[in-house]
Amino acid sequence: MFYANEVRKVLWITLLLNLLGAGVKIAYGYITGVTSIQADGFHSFFDGASNVIGLIGIWLAAKPPDTRHHYGHKKFETMATIGIAILLFLTCFEIIENAIRKFWSPGPPEITGFSFFVILATAAINIFVAAFEYRKGKALKSDFLVADARHTMSDLLASTIVLISLAATSMGYPFIDPIATLLIAVMIGHLGYDILMEASHVLVDTSPLIGHDLARIGSIASSVEGVRECHNIRVRGRNDAVQLDCHILVSPDMTMKNAHEVAEKVEKKIKAEMPDVVDVVIHLEPQE
């Protein structure tokens, strides 16, 4: 419950800040006709929409296991992460449409000193939001917050492109504005692809642990008195909710009761030393 409450607090803060920045950029972009600022505004707006999806996803993920979801609801957060990627793709299409319309109906956008101020001010908001959300995501081990922070970080790149576009347009090169808009669209589409790929790893049960982490599981299990060997280690799930199963060898002369006690000790020790492991299934085998 602590995890869910903390993630919700972060999402509410970032939601309000994202909507503030998006509203300013979209309104100013429409008023002045600068499509790159509009594109940047839509990007920020979908940052806010992703926060709403995150709030719903976290609420569902926090529910305890029930009769139909024996392993809990953690993957709902992963589904919400995929929702971010879908929103990014939608944003990409919207921005491309605006850029094409600008190419077909060119018109000199209105560039003033206030245009630069709008971008710099909203960029400062994005820097704060991205750093705050990323730090909290790492601390809470929330894939969603980290992914959403990366999404927000892309706003900084977009804002940089917009600043270059504004400078070029003010010097008499208005065609730079739709080109900058297309660059932002490509950047957003690529970020959506990366997030989609990362989320898919959880859904197809890609191991969240590799190399030394897997070896560590074996060494922890083998350190328990009565365990002769640990093998066939398999893990799946999310980085913050790892589920594993393994085989341990015990003496063939050990009673079922004692063997079961050994298995319980192995489970408790793994969970104690690796807090991200939430479920351990152990298969007992007599050593030949």
C-alpha positions as CSV (number, residue, x, y, z in Angstrom):
1,M,0.0,0.0,0.0
2,F,2.9,2.3,0.8
3,Y,4.3,1.8,-2.7
4,A,1.0,2.6,-4.4
5,N,0.4,5.7,-2.3
6,E,3.9,7.1,-3.0
7,V,3.6,6.5,-6.8
8,R,0.2,8.2,-6.8
9,K,1.6,11.3,-5.1
10,V,4.4,11.5,-7.7
11,L,1.8,11.1,-10.5
12,W,-0.5,13.8,-9.2
13,I,2.4,16.3,-8.9
14,T,3.7,15.5,-12.4
15,L,0.2,15.6,-13.9
16,L,-0.5,19.1,-12.7
17,L,2.9,20.4,-13.9
18,N,2.6,18.6,-17.3
19,L,-0.9,20.1,-17.9
20,L,0.4,23.6,-17.0
21,G,3.3,23.4,-19.4
22,A,1.2,21.8,-22.2
23,G,-1.6,24.3,-21.9
24,V,0.8,27.2,-22.3
25,K,2.6,25.8,-25.3
26,I,-0.5,24.6,-27.2
27,A,-2.3,27.9,-26.7
28,Y,0.7,30.0,-27.7
29,G,1.4,27.7,-30.7
30,Y,-2.1,28.1,-32.1
31,I,-2.1,31.9,-31.5
32,T,1.3,32.5,-33.2
33,G,1.0,29.7,-35.8
34,V,4.3,28.1,-34.8
35,T,3.7,24.3,-35.4
36,S,6.8,23.2,-33.6
37,I,5.6,24.9,-30.4
38,Q,2.2,23.2,-30.9
39,A,3.9,19.8,-31.4
40,D,5.9,20.4,-28.2
41,G,2.7,21.3,-26.4
42,F,0.9,18.1,-27.6
43,H,3.9,16.1,-26.4
44,S,3.6,17.7,-22.9
45,F,-0.2,17.1,-23.0
46,F,0.3,13.4,-23.5
47,D,2.7,13.4,-20.6
48,G,-0.3,14.5,-18.5
49,A,-2.5,11.9,-20.1
50,S,0.1,9.2,-19.3
51,N,-0.1,10.3,-15.7
52,V,-3.8,9.6,-15.7
53,I,-3.2,6.2,-17.2
54,G,-0.6,5.6,-14.5
55,L,-3.0,6.5,-11.7
56,I,-5.5,4.0,-13.0
57,G,-2.7,1.4,-13.5
58,I,-1.2,1.8,-10.1
59,W,-4.7,1.6,-8.5
60,L,-5.3,-1.8,-10.2
61,A,-1.8,-3.1,-9.6
62,A,-2.1,-2.4,-5.8
63,K,-5.0,-4.9,-5.4
64,P,-4.1,-8.1,-3.6
65,P,-4.3,-11.5,-5.2
66,D,-7.8,-12.8,-5.7
67,T,-9.5,-16.0,-6.9
68,R,-8.8,-15.1,-10.6
69,H,-5.5,-13.3,-10.2
70,H,-3.4,-15.7,-8.1
71,Y,-0.2,-13.8,-8.7
72,G,-1.6,-10.4,-7.9
73,H,-2.2,-7.5,-10.3
74,K,1.3,-6.1,-10.9
75,K,1.1,-6.6,-14.6
76,F,-1.6,-4.0,-14.8
77,E,1.1,-1.4,-14.2
78,T,3.0,-2.9,-17.2
79,M,-0.2,-2.6,-19.3
80,A,-0.4,1.1,-18.2
81,T,3.2,1.5,-19.4
82,I,2.2,0.1,-22.8
83,G,-0.6,2.8,-22.7
84,I,2.2,5.4,-22.6
85,A,3.7,4.0,-25.7
86,I,0.4,4.0,-27.6
87,L,-0.1,7.7,-26.6
88,L,3.3,8.5,-27.9
89,F,2.4,7.0,-31.3
90,L,-0.8,8.9,-31.4
91,T,1.1,12.1,-30.6
92,C,3.5,11.3,-33.4
93,F,0.7,11.0,-35.9
94,E,-0.8,14.3,-34.7
95,I,2.5,16.1,-35.1
96,I,3.2,14.7,-38.5
97,E,-0.3,15.8,-39.7
98,N,0.4,19.4,-38.4
99,A,3.8,19.5,-40.1
100,I,2.4,18.3,-43.5
101,R,-0.4,20.9,-43.2
102,K,2.3,23.5,-42.6
103,F,4.2,22.5,-45.7
104,W,1.1,22.7,-47.9
105,S,-0.1,26.0,-46.4
106,P,3.0,27.9,-45.4
107,G,2.7,31.1,-43.6
108,P,5.2,33.2,-41.6
109,P,4.8,32.4,-37.9
110,E,4.8,35.1,-35.3
111,I,8.1,35.0,-33.5
112,T,8.8,37.3,-30.6
113,G,11.0,37.3,-27.5
114,F,8.1,35.9,-25.6
115,S,8.2,32.8,-27.8
116,F,11.6,32.0,-26.5
117,F,10.5,32.7,-23.0
118,V,7.6,30.3,-23.3
119,I,9.9,27.4,-24.4
120,L,12.6,28.1,-21.8
121,A,10.1,28.4,-18.9
122,T,8.3,25.2,-19.9
123,A,11.6,23.5,-20.4
124,A,12.5,24.4,-16.8
125,I,9.3,22.7,-15.6
126,N,10.1,19.6,-17.7
127,I,13.6,19.4,-16.2
128,F,12.1,19.4,-12.7
129,V,9.4,16.9,-13.5
130,A,11.7,14.5,-15.3
131,A,14.4,14.6,-12.5
132,F,11.8,14.3,-9.7
133,E,9.9,11.4,-11.4
134,Y,13.0,9.5,-12.4
135,R,14.5,9.8,-8.9
136,K,11.2,8.6,-7.3
137,G,10.8,5.8,-9.9
138,K,14.3,4.4,-9.1
139,A,13.7,4.7,-5.3
140,L,10.4,3.0,-5.5
141,K,11.5,0.6,-8.2
142,S,8.6,1.6,-10.4
143,D,8.9,0.7,-14.1
144,F,6.0,3.0,-14.9
145,L,7.5,6.1,-13.2
146,V,10.9,5.5,-14.8
147,A,9.3,5.1,-18.3
148,D,7.1,8.2,-17.7
149,A,10.2,10.1,-16.6
150,R,12.0,9.1,-19.9
151,H,8.9,10.3,-21.7
152,T,9.1,13.6,-20.0
153,M,12.8,13.8,-20.7
154,S,12.1,13.7,-24.4
155,D,10.3,17.0,-23.9
156,L,13.7,18.6,-23.2
157,L,15.0,17.4,-26.6
158,A,11.9,18.6,-28.3
159,S,12.2,22.0,-26.6
160,T,15.8,22.3,-27.8
161,I,14.7,21.6,-31.4
162,V,11.9,24.2,-31.0
163,L,14.4,26.8,-29.8
164,I,16.6,26.1,-32.9
165,S,13.5,26.4,-35.1
166,L,12.5,29.7,-33.5
167,A,16.0,31.1,-34.0
168,A,16.1,30.0,-37.7
169,T,12.6,31.3,-38.3
170,S,13.3,34.7,-36.8
171,M,16.3,35.0,-39.2
172,G,14.1,34.5,-42.2
173,Y,13.9,30.7,-42.6
174,P,10.3,29.8,-41.9
175,F,10.6,26.4,-43.6
176,I,12.7,25.2,-40.6
177,D,9.6,25.2,-38.4
178,P,7.8,22.2,-40.1
179,I,11.1,20.4,-40.4
180,A,11.7,20.8,-36.7
181,T,8.1,19.5,-36.2
182,L,8.9,16.3,-38.1
183,L,12.1,15.8,-36.1
184,I,10.1,15.9,-32.9
185,A,7.6,13.4,-34.3
186,V,10.4,11.0,-35.2
187,M,11.9,11.4,-31.8
188,I,8.6,10.7,-30.0
189,G,7.9,7.7,-32.2
190,H,11.3,6.2,-31.4
191,L,10.8,6.7,-27.6
192,G,7.4,5.0,-27.9
193,Y,9.0,2.0,-29.6
194,D,11.7,1.7,-26.8
195,I,9.1,1.8,-24.0
196,L,6.9,-0.7,-25.8
197,M,9.8,-3.1,-26.2
198,E,10.7,-2.8,-22.5
199,A,7.1,-3.5,-21.4
200,S,6.9,-6.5,-23.7
201,H,9.7,-8.2,-21.9
202,V,7.5,-8.5,-18.8
203,L,4.5,-9.7,-20.7
204,V,6.5,-12.5,-22.4
205,D,8.2,-13.5,-19.1
206,T,11.7,-12.4,-20.0
207,S,14.0,-12.9,-17.0
208,P,14.3,-9.7,-14.9
209,L,17.5,-11.2,-13.4
210,I,20.7,-12.1,-15.3
211,G,24.2,-13.3,-14.6
212,H,25.4,-12.7,-11.1
213,D,21.9,-12.3,-9.8
214,L,20.9,-15.8,-10.8
215,A,24.2,-17.1,-9.4
216,R,23.4,-15.3,-6.2
217,I,20.1,-17.2,-5.8
218,G,22.0,-20.5,-6.1
219,S,24.6,-19.5,-3.6
220,I,21.9,-18.3,-1.1
221,A,20.0,-21.5,-1.4
222,S,23.2,-23.7,-1.1
223,S,24.2,-21.8,2.1
224,V,21.2,-23.2,3.9
225,E,22.0,-26.3,6.0
226,G,20.8,-29.5,4.5
227,V,20.9,-28.2,0.9
228,R,23.3,-30.3,-1.2
229,E,22.8,-28.4,-4.5
230,C,20.5,-25.8,-6.2
231,H,19.8,-25.9,-9.9
232,N,17.1,-25.3,-12.6
233,I,16.7,-21.7,-11.4
234,R,14.0,-19.9,-13.4
235,V,12.7,-16.3,-12.9
236,R,10.0,-14.1,-14.4
237,G,8.0,-11.0,-13.6
238,R,8.9,-7.4,-13.1
239,N,12.1,-6.0,-11.6
240,D,10.2,-5.1,-8.4
241,A,8.1,-8.3,-8.3
242,V,10.3,-11.2,-9.2
243,Q,8.9,-14.7,-9.1
244,L,11.3,-17.7,-9.1
245,D,11.3,-21.4,-8.9
246,C,14.2,-23.8,-8.5
247,H,15.2,-27.4,-7.6
248,I,17.2,-28.2,-4.5
249,L,18.9,-31.5,-3.7
250,V,18.7,-32.9,-0.1
251,S,19.9,-36.1,1.5
252,P,17.8,-39.1,0.4
253,D,17.6,-40.2,4.1
254,M,16.0,-36.9,5.1
255,T,12.3,-37.1,6.3
256,M,9.6,-35.3,4.4
257,K,9.1,-33.0,7.4
258,N,12.8,-32.1,7.6
259,A,13.0,-31.6,3.8
260,H,10.0,-29.3,3.9
261,E,11.6,-27.3,6.7
262,V,14.8,-26.9,4.7
263,A,12.8,-25.6,1.7
264,E,11.0,-23.1,3.9
265,K,14.4,-21.8,5.2
266,V,15.6,-21.5,1.6
267,E,12.5,-19.4,0.7
268,K,12.8,-17.1,3.7
269,K,16.5,-16.5,3.2
270,I,16.1,-15.7,-0.5
271,K,13.3,-13.2,0.2
272,A,15.3,-11.7,3.1
273,E,18.4,-11.1,1.0
274,M,16.6,-10.2,-2.2
275,P,13.6,-8.1,-1.3
276,D,12.4,-7.8,-4.9
277,V,11.6,-11.6,-4.9
278,V,8.0,-11.9,-4.0
279,D,7.3,-15.6,-4.7
280,V,9.6,-18.7,-4.4
281,V,8.5,-22.2,-5.5
282,I,11.0,-25.0,-4.6
283,H,11.0,-28.5,-6.0
284,L,12.7,-31.0,-3.6
285,E,14.8,-33.8,-5.0
286,P,16.8,-36.6,-3.2
287,Q,20.5,-36.5,-4.1
288,E,21.4,-39.7,-5.9
